[in-house]
Amino acid sequence: MIPRTLVPFALACAFFLAGCATGPNPRDPYESFNRKVFAFNEGLDKAVLKPVAKGYDKVLPKFVRTGVTNFFNNLGMVVTTFNDAIQLKGEKVPVDIARFATNLTFGIFGLIDVATELRIENRNEDFGQSLGYWGVGSGPYIVLPFFGPSSVRDAPGLAVDFVVSPYYYVLEDEAGIRWGLLAVNIVNTRANLLPAERILDETGVERYAFLRDVYIQRREYLIHDGNPPVSTTGPRPKSLRELEEEDMQDEPASPQEKP
């Protein structure tokens, strides 16, 4: 779900990178350029988005933030349904529709995740995954201004998913409301990432390389519906959950826990 005016800029960056000279890392041949864009994104986040997200997280009660997250997640089911149809996953499309309709109708426009309580499967599909499903390779890893990690395959998919999303059609004559909803979605998403970011900071890993490897790993996981092929290039990067568990194991025992 991204602002329409920024899509051409993101795509231009992707096509520009496609013509750049390659570097030593086969997964990240444009690393030098990517790191500059990454530094720009980090600076923008530190100056603007992160402080706003912290204020949002502090001011709003947890149940309100959960409701906002549920609302936008439910809107995302429209994109998932579209891409499941493209991937000819006929058995998944009715489930997607049922989840969206259940939360919209009984969950107060999606604010309450009734579908999960009813054990209706929650899925995530985008056009980049659809291209991967039909055999389009990811191409080089790229970092897009404002949007962050992506690939030559996934970047154009952002535009397709936006055109499919409800943002493109709903409230066409109310631009202020549309941009307001987009802004809330961005801030809410950033606020949801604050706990994971704290774990990442505590581990002391190199942020650029870690986020790149996690992105590549996650995309492979999603495209293969949770069953990615076994890697022949070495061990996969550890997830944030695994790093958190290791960090907890390394913590000294409290006085009550000592023998």
C-alpha positions in Angstrom: 0.0 0.0 0.0 2.1 3.0 -1.2 1.4 6.6 -2.4 0.8 6.6 -6.2 3.0 9.6 -6.8 6.1 7.8 -5.4 5.7 4.6 -7.5 7.3 6.1 -10.7 10.3 7.3 -8.6 10.7 3.8 -7.1 10.5 2.1 -10.5 13.0 4.6 -12.0 15.5 3.7 -9.3 14.9 0.0 -10.0 15.5 0.3 -13.8 18.5 2.6 -13.2 20.1 0.0 -10.9 19.4 -2.7 -13.6 21.9 -0.9 -15.8 24.6 -0.3 -13.2 27.9 -2.1 -13.1 27.9 -5.2 -10.9 29.9 -5.7 -7.7 31.5 -8.7 -5.9 28.4 -10.0 -4.1 26.2 -12.0 -6.5 23.1 -11.4 -4.5 23.8 -7.7 -4.1 25.8 -6.5 -7.1 24.7 -2.8 -6.6 25.8 -2.8 -2.9 27.7 0.5 -3.1 24.6 2.3 -4.5 22.3 0.4 -2.2 24.2 1.4 0.9 23.9 5.1 -0.1 20.1 4.7 -0.5 20.0 2.7 2.8 21.8 5.6 4.6 19.3 8.1 3.1 16.4 6.0 4.3 17.9 5.5 7.8 18.5 9.3 8.1 14.9 10.1 7.0 13.6 7.5 9.4 15.7 8.8 12.3 14.7 12.4 11.7 11.0 12.0 10.9 9.3 8.6 10.9 10.8 7.0 14.0 10.0 9.9 16.4 6.5 10.0 15.1 6.1 6.3 15.5 7.4 6.4 19.0 4.9 9.2 19.9 2.1 7.2 18.2 3.1 4.1 20.2 3.2 6.0 23.5 0.0 8.0 23.1 -2.4 5.4 21.8 -3.5 2.4 23.9 -2.5 -1.0 22.7 -6.0 -2.1 21.8 -6.3 1.0 19.5 -3.0 0.2 17.8 -4.2 -3.5 17.4 -7.4 -2.3 15.9 -5.6 -0.1 13.4 -3.3 -3.0 12.4 -6.2 -5.3 12.0 -8.0 -2.7 9.8 -5.1 -2.3 7.4 -4.3 -6.0 7.4 -7.9 -6.7 6.3 -7.6 -4.2 3.4 -4.5 -6.1 2.4 -6.6 -9.2 1.8 -7.9 -7.6 -1.4 -4.4 -7.7 -2.8 -3.8 -11.2 -1.5 -7.1 -12.4 -3.2 -6.0 -10.9 -6.5 -2.6 -12.5 -6.5 -4.0 -15.9 -5.4 -6.2 -15.7 -8.5 -3.2 -14.9 -10.7 -1.4 -17.9 -9.2 -4.4 -20.1 -10.0 -4.8 -21.0 -6.3 -8.4 -21.6 -6.7 -8.8 -23.2 -3.3 -7.3 -20.1 -1.6 -9.4 -17.4 -3.2 -12.7 -18.3 -1.4 -10.8 -18.4 1.9 -9.3 -15.0 1.3 -12.8 -13.6 0.4 -14.3 -15.2 3.5 -11.6 -13.7 5.8 -12.1 -10.3 4.3 -15.9 -10.4 4.4 -16.0 -11.8 7.9 -13.8 -9.1 9.4 -15.5 -6.4 7.4 -19.0 -7.5 8.5 -18.5 -8.9 12.0 -15.3 -7.2 13.0 -16.4 -3.6 12.7 -14.9 -2.8 9.3 -11.9 -5.0 10.2 -10.9 -3.4 13.5 -11.5 -6.7 15.2 -9.9 -9.9 13.8 -12.9 -12.1 14.1 -11.6 -14.3 11.2 -8.6 -15.5 13.2 -10.8 -16.5 16.1 -12.8 -18.5 13.6 -9.5 -20.1 12.3 -9.9 -18.7 8.8 -6.4 -18.8 7.3 -4.5 -15.5 7.1 -2.3 -15.3 4.0 -0.1 -12.7 2.4 0.4 -12.6 -1.4 1.7 -9.7 -3.6 2.5 -9.3 -7.3 6.2 -9.9 -6.7 5.3 -13.3 -5.3 3.0 -13.9 -8.3 5.9 -13.2 -10.7 8.1 -15.6 -8.7 5.4 -18.3 -8.7 5.4 -18.1 -12.5 9.2 -18.5 -12.7 10.4 -14.9 -12.9 13.7 -14.7 -11.0 14.2 -12.1 -8.3 17.1 -10.4 -10.0 19.5 -8.3 -8.0 18.7 -7.0 -4.6 18.0 -3.3 -4.5 17.2 -0.7 -1.9 14.5 1.8 -3.0 14.3 5.3 -1.6 11.5 5.5 1.0 10.4 1.9 0.5 13.6 0.0 1.5 14.5 -3.6 0.6 13.3 -4.9 -2.7 14.5 -6.6 -5.9 14.4 -5.9 -9.6 11.4 -8.3 -9.8 9.5 -7.1 -6.7 9.9 -3.3 -7.3 7.5 -3.1 -10.3 5.0 -5.3 -8.3 4.5 -2.4 -5.9 2.7 -0.4 -8.6 0.5 -3.4 -9.5 -0.5 -4.0 -5.9 -1.3 -0.4 -5.3 -3.6 -0.3 -8.3 -5.4 -3.4 -7.0 -5.6 -2.2 -3.5 -8.8 -0.4 -2.1 -6.8 2.8 -1.8 -6.8 3.2 -5.6 -10.6 3.0 -5.8 -12.1 4.0 -2.5 -12.6 7.7 -1.7 -11.4 8.7 -5.2 -12.8 12.3 -4.7 -11.5 12.6 -1.1 -7.7 12.8 -1.6 -7.2 14.2 1.9 -8.8 11.2 3.5 -6.9 8.8 1.3 -3.5 10.3 2.1 -4.5 10.4 5.7 -5.2 6.7 5.7 -1.9 6.0 4.0 0.0 8.2 6.6 -1.7 6.3 9.5 -0.8 3.0 7.8 2.8 4.0 7.4 3.2 5.3 11.0 1.4 2.2 12.5 3.6 -0.2 10.5 6.7 1.7 11.7 5.5 1.6 15.3 4.9 -2.2 15.0 8.6 -2.6 14.1 9.9 -0.8 17.2 10.2 -4.0 19.3 12.1 -5.9 16.6 14.4 -2.9 16.0 15.3 -2.9 19.7 16.3 -6.6 19.4 18.4 -5.8 16.3 20.2 -2.9 18.1 21.0 -5.1 21.1 22.6 -7.8 19.0 25.0 -5.4 17.4 24.8 -7.0 13.9 25.6 -4.9 10.8 22.2 -3.5 9.9 22.5 -3.3 6.1 23.8 -6.8 5.6 21.4 -8.4 8.1 18.3 -6.7 6.7 19.3 -7.6 3.2 19.8 -11.3 4.1 16.5 -11.4 6.0 14.6 -9.8 3.1 16.0 -12.3 0.6 15.2 -15.2 3.0 11.7 -14.1 3.7 10.9 -13.5 0.0 12.0 -17.1 -0.8 9.9 -18.4 2.1 6.8 -16.5 0.9 7.2 -17.4 -2.8 7.5 -21.1 -2.0 4.6 -21.0 0.5 6.8 -21.8 3.4 8.8 -24.6 1.7 11.8 -22.9 0.1 14.4 -25.0 -1.7 17.4 -26.0 0.4 20.2 -23.4 0.0 23.4 -24.5 -1.5 25.2 -21.2 -0.8 25.7 -21.7 3.0 23.6 -21.4 6.2 20.7 -19.0 6.1 20.8 -15.8 8.2 19.3 -16.0 11.6 15.8 -14.5 12.1 15.0 -11.8 14.7 13.2 -14.5 16.8 16.3 -16.7 16.8 18.5 -13.7 17.8 16.0 -12.8 20.6 16.1 -16.4 21.9 19.9 -16.4 21.9 20.0 -13.0 23.7 17.6 -14.4 26.4 19.8 -17.4 26.9 22.9 -15.2 27.3 21.3 -13.1 30.0 22.7 -13.9 33.5 20.3 -15.8 35.8 18.5 -13.7 38.5 19.4 -14.3 42.2 16.3 -16.4 42.6 17.3 -18.6 39.7 20.8 -19.3 40.8 21.3 -22.7 42.6 
